[in-house]
Amino acid sequence: MGLINQTPQAYYNGNDHGNYQFVSLNDIINQFMFVYVGEDKIISKARRSDVAFHAQRALAELSFDTLKSCKAQEITVPASLQMTLPQDYVNYTKISWVDSAGVKHLLYPTSKTSNPTNPLQNSDGDFIFSPTVDLTSGSPSVTVQGTLYLPYGTLVTGPQIDSVAGGPWEVTDWFHGGGTTVLTLKNTLTGLTFASNVTAKEKLTIHTVDGSLYPNYEDGAVVDVNAYSAGQHTITAFTSNLDGLKVGMLLHDDGTTWAQGTTVVAINGTSILLSNPTLVANTSVSSEVTFTSLETKDSDTWSNYKSSTPSENQDDYQDDTYWSMAGNRYGLDPQHAQANGSFYIDCKSGKIHFSSNISGKTVILDYISDSLGTDDEMQVHKFAEEAIYKWISHGILAGKANIPEYQVNRFKKERFAAIRTAKLRLSNLKLEELTQILRGKSKQIKH
């Protein structure tokens, strides 16, 4: 324990600086098995797997409110005003933006907005997606006026089409052309491809596969394609103005030119790179290709929040000077009495959303993890090493049968005392630093 096995020269030439203050979780488990478990000891026997479990639980719990967190991530906030949470994120300690002098300015969470889901609604406000379609007798085509974007596997029901072979029907393909969308349907029970027995109009009801409300997808794009050849990943558009087309969009056509699941990989001028090669050649001078977005639209709440000037930055003076302490702001709610900006965390999407005045700024996220992400992270500061031992001891005894209650309570108290001691040690309070701060107060501090 604590044996230095490298020379000072090797230490300073290496990159593992300051590591002597830590002990690995694996060493703690080995030492616990050697010292705490055995004949004539309170814990006569214990499986290593049990000890490892309680050791990891101890490290995770102490990481949340006892051990010092050194994790931080810096990003430049894009125009989308969103930041993806780190992979090992559990909670944040503070979020701040950095000025040109490298000084942090604390951002404050806002509780007055959010990013709720926004399922599609009809004109009556019902959560039903019911487009009107044209059926042609003897034809497998189900035609919808306009451009309709449906993911593969979407379920469709309707009085006329269900009378053919029962329902529901699954959308297996669709393509856009001439201002209409043509659906190809397959019966989910019989596997038959739909063919209408009437010529009529009817309203279809669109269902998601899992029965959830139908999402409000972002608008797709329709591109006039100039050329594409069999076996090639690239198609060429007539114009470089490809408004609405984004990387990741799903490509649709009549099912004979591209494989299902083909997506946009890159856009370079008029060249569109696809994830799958073209199946057959097409020498048509002009061909419309439909692309579907796989992302849902932003909620109106989030769209309004990110497009508006934050209330803490609004000022009714005629010039450009911001008077944060002006008399007309008397009685301001203290939570808004700052001009740094605000944020909220969308737990569902795993992203941080910032106010509009943070766009383009450098933001630092200081956060805590459970310290169990990688083997290198599983280290315990020596100030908290004893707390880990006491935690494991209490966990092992509390999980055993026929252990006297007074022994379990004894180790519970010892665990509590060890954690309290670790918190005091890791608080890193220094008398000189405290007196330096207090020298400006009314009472003189001597030492």
N, C-alpha and C positions, 0 to 999 in steps of 0.2 A: 504494500500500500504506500503510495506516494514516493516510490523509488524512481529517481531520475536516472535513466539509462542512456542518455546521450550527452555529448560534450557541449559546453557553451558555444563553441564555434559552429557545431552542427545545428544547434538550435537557432542561432541568429542568421545562419545561411538558409535555413528552411523557411517554410510558410505556415507552420503550425504553432503560431505564437500565442502565448497566454493560455495554452491548453492544460497547464498544470493545475489550474483552479477547478478543473472538472474531473469526474470519474465516470467511466462508461457504465451503462446500465448492466451490461453483461458481467463486468467485474463485480458489481454490487450483488447480482444474483449468485455468482460463484462464491463470494465471501459469505453471503447469508447461508448458503447450503453448508459451508464448512464450519461456521461459527455457531449458528443458531439451531441447526438441525442435527439430532443425533441422540445417542443413549445418554441418560442422566441430564437431559436438557428439557426445557418446557415443551418444545416441539420435538417429539421423539422421532417422527418421520414425516416427510412431506415430499410430494412429487415436484420435480423441477419445473414442470409445466404449470403447476399451481403457483409456485413462487414467481415464475416469469409473468403470469397473468396479473398478480397483485402488484408486482414491480411496475409493470406498464400502466396499471390504473393509478398507482401513486404518482408516477411521473406526469401523467396527463393531468391529474387534478392539481398537482403543485404548479404545473405550467400555467394554469389559468389565473391563479391569484397569489402565488408565492415566489416562484422563480422569475428572474429578470428576463424580459423578452427583448431580443435584439433584431427581430425580423422587421424588415421594411422593404417597400417596393416603390420605385419612382416611375412615373409615366408623364407624358405630355397629353393633356386632355384633348381628344379630337373634337371635331365639329358635332359628333353625335352626343357629346357630353356624357359618355358612359365609360366606365372602367370595369373590366372583368376582375372578379375577386381572385386572389392567388389560389393555387391548387391546394395548399395546406392551411387555408384561412379558417379560423374558428370565430374570432371576434376582433374588432379593432380597438386600439388604445387611443389613437388620435389620427385625424386626417388634416393635412395642411397643404397650402400652396407656398411655393418658394419664390421670393423676389430676386432681383438682379444681384443683391448682396449676399444671397444664400441664406437669408433669414426666413424662418417658417412663420406663416400666418395661419392661425388655427381656423379651420372650417367647422361650422356648427350644424348638427343634424336638424332637419326640419320635420315636424310631425304633422304638417298641415297639407301634405299632398302624398301621392303614391302613384303606382303604375298598375292599375287593376286590369284584369282581362276584359276584352271587349268582343264577346261573341256576336256573330252576325244576327241582325234583327230585320224583320220585314217592316212595311209601312205602318202596321198596326202595333208595332212594338213587341211582337211575339218572337221568340227565339227559334224561328223556323225559316229555313232556306228553301223557297218554293218557286223555282223558275218555270215559266211556261214554255212547253216544247211542242214541236210539230212531229206527228207520227204519219208515216206513209205506209199504206197497206202493202204487205209483201216485202217491205224494205227493212233492213236491219238498222237503218239510220234513225237516230233520235236527234233532231236538229233544234238548236236553241239560237234565237236571234241575238246577235251581239257576241262578245267574247266572254266565255265562261272558264274559270280556272278551277279544276277539280283534281286533287291528288289521286294517284292510282289507289284502288281499293275502296274508294268512297262508295257508300251504299245508297241506292236510289229505289224509291217506291212510288207507285201511282196506280190509280184504278184501272186504266187501260192496260198498262204494261204488266201489272200483276195478274191480269186475267189470262195472259198468254201461257204462263207456266208457274204462276205463283211468284212470290218475291221473298226476300229482296233481291235486287240486281246489283251487280258490282261493276263499277267503271273500270274497264281494262285498258281503254285507250280513248283518246279524243284528239281532234285536230281542228284548227281554225282556218277558215277561208271564205272569202266573199262576204264578210260581215256576219258570218254565222259560226256556230260551234257544233260539230257533229260528234256525238257520243257513241262509243261501242260498249255494249253491256253484256255481261255474262251472268246467268242465274247461279246464285251461290249454292243452291241445293242440287240442281240437276247438271250444272256445267254447260247448259245449252247457251248458245249465242242468241241474243234477242232478235226477233223478226216480228214486226207489227202485223196484226190481223185487221187493223182498221186505219182509215185515214182521218185523223182528228187532231185537235189540240187538247192538251191536258197539262195540269200542274203536277210537276214532280216534287217530291219531298226528299231533300238531300240529308243523309245521315252520316255521321262519322263512324268509323269501324268500332271504336270503343264505347259508343253511346254518349260521348260528351257533346256539349253544345258546339255547333259548327263555328270554327274560328273565322275571324275577319282577316283574310290574307291580304298582303300588299298586292297592289296592281302588278300584273305581269307586263310583258312587252311583245309586240308583233313586229318582226323584222323582215323587210324585203331582201331576199337572198339572191345574189347574182350568180354564184357558182359554188358547186361542191362536187367532189368525185368520190367514187367507191374506195373504201379503205383509208380515207383521209380523216384526220381529226379536226381539220380547219374548214370553216365555211366563210364565204365572203359576202358582206352586205353591200347594197348599192351606195349607201352613204355612211359617213363616219359619225353622223348624228344619231346615236343609238340611245335616245332618251328612254329611261326606264329599264334598260337592260343592265343586269348586275351579275357579277361572278357568283356562282352557286345556284343560279336559276335552273329549273328543270325544263328540258326541251320536249315539245310535243309535235307530232305530225300524224300522218295517216297510218303509222305502224309498220311501214315497209322501208323507210329510209334510215331511221336511227333506232338503236336498241332502247328498250325501256330503261329509265333511270339515267339517261344521258344528261349531263349538266354542263354549264358553262364553267370552264377552268380559267380562261383569261380573255381579255378584250384588248386588242391592239389596233386602233384605228378602225378599219373596216373588217379586219380579220377577227373571227370569233373561234377560239380554241375550245374543243369539246372533250369530254372525258372518254367518249367512245367513238370509234371510227364510223364513217358512213357505211351503211350496208349495201346500197346500190347507187349507181351513178344517176344523176338527174341533169339533163341538159337544158332544162327550162330556163328561159331568159329571166323570168321573174317568178319567185315562189315565196309565199308568205310562211314564215316559221314562227310558231308561238312558243313563248317562254313563260313558265309559271314561277312565281316567287314561292319559296318554301317558308318564308317568314311572315308572321302576322303583323298587322298594322299596329303602330303605337297607339296607346289609349289617348283619348282627348285630354285626359288629365295631365299625362306626361308631356304631350305635345304643347299644351298651353304653358306648362311650367318652364320648359326649356326655351320657349320662344319669347318669354316676357322678361322685363327687367326686374330683378329681385326687389322686393319692397324695401329692403334695408339700404338699397342704393338709389332710391328715388328721392329727388329733391325738387322743390317747386321754385327754386331761384332761377332767374333768367340767364345768369352766366354759368360757366362750367365749374364753379367752385362748390365743393361739397361741404356744407356746414353741419357736421354731425351733432353739434351741441346747440343749434339755433333754437330760439324760443318757440318756434312753431312746432318743434318736435317734443315739446314738454308732454310728459305722460306716456311716452313711447313704451311699448312692451319691451322689457329688458332683453327678451330672447331675440328681438329683432334689432337691438341697438349695436349692430356691428356691420361692417362693410366688407368683410372678408369673403363672404359667399356661404352657400349652404349645400347640403347633400342629403340624400336618403339612399338606403340600400334596399334593392328589390330582391327579396329572398328567393323568389321563384326563378328568376332569370340568372341569379348569381352575379348581379352587376351593381355598381355604385352609380347613381345618377346625380349629376352636378347642376347647379344653377348656371344660367347663361353667362354670368360674368367670370366663370372659371375657364371658359373655352380658350385653348391655346396655352394655358399656364402649366407649369410643372407642379405636379401634385405628388406628395409623399404619403403613402399609407403605412402607418406603423400598426402592426397587428400581432396577435398571439396565435400560436398553434398548440397542438397537444404534444409536440416534441417526439412523435412516433412515426413521422413520415419516412425517414431513412435511418439507417444504422448510425450514420455520423451524428444525427440529431439526438440520439438516445444517450445523452450525457447529463449528469447531475452535478450542480455546483457543490463543492465540498462543504459549504455552509449548510446544505440541506441533506447531506448524505445520511445523517442519523435519523432524520424524519422519514426517509425511505425505508430504513430498516424497521422502524417502529410501525410504519404503515403495513409492511408485509407481515410482520409478526401478528398484528391485530387481525388482519384479513385471514391468515391461515387459521388462527385459533377460533375466530368467529364462525368459520365455515366448518369446523369439526364438530362431531357429535360427542357428547359426554365430557365436555370441557367445563369445569366449574365456572359459574358466572363471574365470580370475583376475579378470576384470572383474565377473562375477556375484558372486564371493566378496567382492570389495572393497565393492560396494554392500550386500551382506548384512551385513558388519561395520559399515558406516556406518549402516545402518538400526538395528541393535542398539544402537549407541552413542547414536543420536538418541533412541530410545525410552527408554533409561536416563536420559538427560539430562532428558527430558520428565517422567519419573516423579519425579525429584528436585525439579524445579521445582514440579510440581503438588502435591507432598507438603506444601508450604506451612509448612515448619518455621521457627519464629521463635525466636531465641536468648532473648529476654526471656520468652517463654511457657514455654520449657523450664526456665529457671532458676527461674521462679515455682513450677513444680511440684516441682523438686528442692530447694527451700529447706527443705522439711520433712524431708528425708532426713538421715542421720547426717553426711554429708560436706558442708561448706559450699562453695557455689559462688560464686565472686567474678567480677564482670565490671565 
